[in-house]
Amino acid sequence: MEYFVHSSTNLTFISSRDNWAKTTSFIKNVKVYIGAPASPDAAGTGYVDADTLANYAAEAQSKYSSFGGVMMWDADTAYSK
């Protein structure tokens, strides 16, 4: 599962996915990940700076036992500038 970070985000979506992971998923110990663009160029919207993303991840880790971490897409665009 992935959660696409948006600048106005809260962790409500992860909360619903945490519930899904614990009650519905057929995969035992399934994990929920925050999915985020690695740079402003990696997506039309949804990019947040590293500090904001780290805060989201820390909050998710403290609140949701199914939280597995953060994945980023188009990471090469983060280094292309």
Z-matrix of the N, CA and C atoms (Angstrom, degrees):
N
C 1 1.448
C 2 1.510 1 107.78
N 3 1.284 2 115.53 1 152.13
C 4 1.450 3 118.00 2 175.37
C 5 1.507 4 110.46 3 -139.90
N 6 1.266 5 114.91 4 152.86
C 7 1.452 6 123.75 5 -179.47
C 8 1.512 7 106.66 6 -120.40
N 9 1.319 8 116.80 7 119.46
C 10 1.455 9 120.61 8 -178.02
C 11 1.518 10 108.68 9 -88.46
N 12 1.290 11 115.69 10 118.05
C 13 1.456 12 122.15 11 -176.04
C 14 1.523 13 109.41 12 -74.00
N 15 1.300 14 116.42 13 135.91
C 16 1.464 15 123.29 14 173.37
C 17 1.516 16 107.78 15 -126.44
N 18 1.287 17 115.97 16 155.81
C 19 1.457 18 119.53 17 -173.29
C 20 1.526 19 112.33 18 -61.16
N 21 1.329 20 118.61 19 -26.28
C 22 1.466 21 120.56 20 -179.88
C 23 1.525 22 111.06 21 -97.65
N 24 1.279 23 116.88 22 20.62
C 25 1.467 24 122.64 23 -170.03
C 26 1.505 25 114.17 24 -67.95
N 27 1.298 26 114.09 25 147.76
C 28 1.452 27 121.32 26 161.28
C 29 1.524 28 104.95 27 -128.43
N 30 1.292 29 117.87 28 -177.93
C 31 1.458 30 119.41 29 -173.88
C 32 1.524 31 112.67 30 -97.87
N 33 1.337 32 117.56 31 21.07
C 34 1.458 33 121.20 32 179.15
C 35 1.516 34 111.38 33 -58.95
N 36 1.325 35 117.81 34 -42.10
C 37 1.457 36 120.78 35 -178.97
C 38 1.524 37 110.76 36 -64.28
N 39 1.317 38 117.50 37 -40.65
C 40 1.463 39 119.65 38 178.01
C 41 1.521 40 109.60 39 -64.96
N 42 1.305 41 117.83 40 -36.59
C 43 1.455 42 121.04 41 177.90
C 44 1.529 43 110.61 42 -57.78
N 45 1.322 44 117.35 43 -45.21
C 46 1.467 45 119.78 44 179.80
C 47 1.527 46 110.72 45 -67.86
N 48 1.328 47 117.56 46 -34.86
C 49 1.467 48 120.56 47 178.57
C 50 1.532 49 110.98 48 -73.78
N 51 1.318 50 116.85 49 -31.74
C 52 1.458 51 120.54 50 175.10
C 53 1.534 52 108.93 51 -62.82
N 54 1.312 53 116.15 52 -44.34
C 55 1.458 54 120.47 53 177.37
C 56 1.529 55 110.62 54 -61.80
N 57 1.325 56 117.08 55 -44.69
C 58 1.472 57 121.40 56 177.38
C 59 1.529 58 110.69 57 -58.14
N 60 1.328 59 116.37 58 -45.07
C 61 1.465 60 121.00 59 -177.88
C 62 1.526 61 111.36 60 -61.11
N 63 1.309 62 116.31 61 -36.06
C 64 1.457 63 120.45 62 -176.21
C 65 1.523 64 113.79 63 -86.01
N 66 1.341 65 117.35 64 -25.58
C 67 1.460 66 119.08 65 -171.84
C 68 1.526 67 115.15 66 -116.81
N 69 1.327 68 118.52 67 -22.85
C 70 1.463 69 120.46 68 -171.09
C 71 1.519 70 113.84 69 -118.78
N 72 1.305 71 117.54 70 -37.65
C 73 1.463 72 121.09 71 -175.21
C 74 1.524 73 111.30 72 -59.03
N 75 1.325 74 115.28 73 139.19
C 76 1.455 75 121.25 74 175.70
C 77 1.531 76 111.63 75 -80.24
N 78 1.315 77 116.51 76 -11.59
C 79 1.461 78 121.75 77 -178.52
C 80 1.529 79 108.70 78 -93.29
N 81 1.321 80 115.39 79 117.01
C 82 1.453 81 119.15 80 179.24
C 83 1.529 82 109.83 81 -66.61
N 84 1.306 83 116.36 82 137.35
C 85 1.469 84 122.94 83 178.71
C 86 1.522 85 113.75 84 62.03
N 87 1.333 86 118.04 85 30.06
C 88 1.458 87 121.40 86 176.67
C 89 1.535 88 108.77 87 -59.46
N 90 1.308 89 116.51 88 149.18
C 91 1.457 90 121.03 89 -178.66
C 92 1.527 91 110.58 90 -116.56
N 93 1.304 92 115.32 91 149.38
C 94 1.459 93 123.99 92 178.14
C 95 1.532 94 107.08 93 -108.93
N 96 1.317 95 115.82 94 133.25
C 97 1.470 96 121.39 95 -177.50
C 98 1.518 97 110.81 96 -119.30
N 99 1.310 98 116.16 97 147.08
C 100 1.457 99 121.26 98 168.42
C 101 1.523 100 106.32 99 -81.85
N 102 1.311 101 117.34 100 124.69
C 103 1.458 102 122.12 101 174.97
C 104 1.518 103 108.97 102 -105.22
N 105 1.303 104 117.95 103 127.95
C 106 1.458 105 121.03 104 -173.95
C 107 1.521 106 111.12 105 -143.00
N 108 1.346 107 117.17 106 146.25
C 109 1.460 108 119.31 107 173.25
C 110 1.523 109 110.38 108 -66.98
N 111 1.323 110 115.86 109 141.18
C 112 1.463 111 121.31 110 -176.63
C 113 1.528 112 113.05 111 -78.27
N 114 1.318 113 116.73 112 -16.96
C 115 1.463 114 120.52 113 179.65
C 116 1.529 115 108.21 114 -154.75
N 117 1.323 116 117.88 115 166.81
C 118 1.461 117 119.71 116 176.81
C 119 1.532 118 112.51 117 -59.12
N 120 1.328 119 117.14 118 -27.98
C 121 1.462 120 121.09 119 -178.77
C 122 1.528 121 113.09 120 -81.11
N 123 1.319 122 117.80 121 -11.09
C 124 1.456 123 121.24 122 -176.36
C 125 1.526 124 112.51 123 -79.02
N 126 1.326 125 117.59 124 -15.95
C 127 1.465 126 121.22 125 179.70
C 128 1.521 127 109.15 126 -156.06
N 129 1.312 128 115.56 127 156.59
C 130 1.468 129 119.76 128 178.85
C 131 1.520 130 112.44 129 -65.89
N 132 1.345 131 116.34 130 -37.35
C 133 1.459 132 122.29 131 177.62
C 134 1.522 133 107.86 132 -143.81
N 135 1.297 134 116.04 133 168.87
C 136 1.449 135 120.63 134 173.06
C 137 1.512 136 115.99 135 103.51
N 138 1.314 137 118.21 136 -9.79
C 139 1.462 138 119.84 137 -179.79
C 140 1.524 139 109.73 138 -70.40
N 141 1.326 140 116.11 139 135.60
C 142 1.463 141 122.32 140 169.68
C 143 1.521 142 107.64 141 -130.30
N 144 1.313 143 117.21 142 154.06
C 145 1.465 144 119.92 143 -178.70
C 146 1.527 145 110.23 144 -69.05
N 147 1.314 146 115.89 145 166.26
C 148 1.468 147 122.52 146 -174.30
C 149 1.526 148 112.38 147 -60.41
N 150 1.323 149 117.59 148 -38.79
C 151 1.462 150 119.84 149 -179.82
C 152 1.528 151 111.72 150 -65.60
N 153 1.333 152 116.73 151 -41.64
C 154 1.461 153 121.15 152 178.32
C 155 1.513 154 110.37 153 -64.67
N 156 1.326 155 116.52 154 -44.68
C 157 1.464 156 120.61 155 178.79
C 158 1.529 157 110.82 156 -62.32
N 159 1.312 158 116.97 157 -40.76
C 160 1.464 159 120.83 158 177.53
C 161 1.524 160 111.21 159 -62.10
N 162 1.322 161 116.95 160 -38.47
C 163 1.462 162 120.40 161 177.38
C 164 1.525 163 110.95 162 -65.33
N 165 1.340 164 117.39 163 -43.09
C 166 1.469 165 121.07 164 176.55
C 167 1.528 166 109.91 165 -59.09
N 168 1.317 167 116.42 166 -45.08
C 169 1.465 168 120.87 167 -177.91
C 170 1.528 169 110.95 168 -64.94
N 171 1.311 170 117.30 169 -42.99
C 172 1.469 171 120.67 170 179.91
C 173 1.527 172 110.72 171 -63.83
N 174 1.315 173 116.45 172 -41.28
C 175 1.461 174 120.20 173 178.58
C 176 1.525 175 110.63 174 -65.27
N 177 1.335 176 116.99 175 -44.69
C 178 1.466 177 120.86 176 179.11
C 179 1.523 178 110.67 177 -62.17
N 180 1.314 179 117.19 178 -41.34
C 181 1.465 180 121.02 179 -179.45
C 182 1.524 181 111.11 180 -63.81
N 183 1.316 182 116.60 181 -37.89
C 184 1.461 183 119.43 182 -178.44
C 185 1.527 184 112.82 183 -76.16
N 186 1.332 185 117.65 184 -23.65
C 187 1.461 186 120.71 185 -175.01
C 188 1.524 187 114.85 186 -101.58
N 189 1.333 188 118.16 187 -28.88
C 190 1.462 189 120.35 188 -168.52
C 191 1.527 190 111.12 189 -126.93
N 192 1.316 191 116.27 190 115.91
C 193 1.469 192 120.36 191 -177.45
C 194 1.518 193 112.57 192 -68.35
N 195 1.330 194 117.94 193 -19.34
C 196 1.465 195 119.85 194 178.69
C 197 1.528 196 112.55 195 -85.13
N 198 1.327 197 117.80 196 -3.18
C 199 1.463 198 120.22 197 -178.86
C 200 1.517 199 110.26 198 -65.44
N 201 1.338 200 116.01 199 127.41
C 202 1.455 201 120.89 200 -176.29
C 203 1.515 202 114.70 201 -108.06
N 204 1.330 203 118.16 202 -16.74
C 205 1.450 204 119.61 203 -179.85
C 206 1.514 205 112.46 204 140.57
N 207 1.315 206 114.39 205 -159.67
C 208 1.465 207 122.02 206 -177.05
C 209 1.517 208 108.85 207 -122.83
N 210 1.315 209 116.50 208 136.55
C 211 1.461 210 120.17 209 171.23
C 212 1.518 211 106.77 210 -121.84
N 213 1.328 212 114.94 211 146.87
C 214 1.463 213 119.96 212 -179.64
C 215 1.514 214 108.67 213 -125.46
N 216 1.325 215 115.77 214 146.57
C 217 1.442 216 118.43 215 177.80
C 218 1.522 217 110.69 216 -113.29
N 219 1.309 218 113.74 217 156.23
C 220 1.463 219 121.75 218 -176.90
C 221 1.525 220 111.97 219 52.52
N 222 1.321 221 114.73 220 44.21
C 223 1.451 222 120.10 221 -178.18
C 224 1.528 223 111.72 222 -57.59
N 225 1.347 224 116.87 223 -29.32
C 226 1.460 225 118.43 224 -179.99
C 227 1.516 226 111.88 225 -62.57
N 228 1.336 227 118.70 226 -25.67
C 229 1.464 228 119.54 227 178.00
C 230 1.520 229 111.40 228 -69.95
N 231 1.318 230 117.35 229 -22.44
C 232 1.456 231 119.76 230 178.03
C 233 1.520 232 111.67 231 -67.82
N 234 1.323 233 117.25 232 -22.38
C 235 1.462 234 121.75 233 -177.50
C 236 1.519 235 112.96 234 -107.89
N 237 1.323 236 116.99 235 -0.92
C 238 1.459 237 119.58 236 -173.82
C 239 1.517 238 113.51 237 -85.53
N 240 1.282 239 118.42 238 -6.59
C 241 1.474 240 121.80 239 -177.86
C 242 1.508 241 111.43 240 -96.73
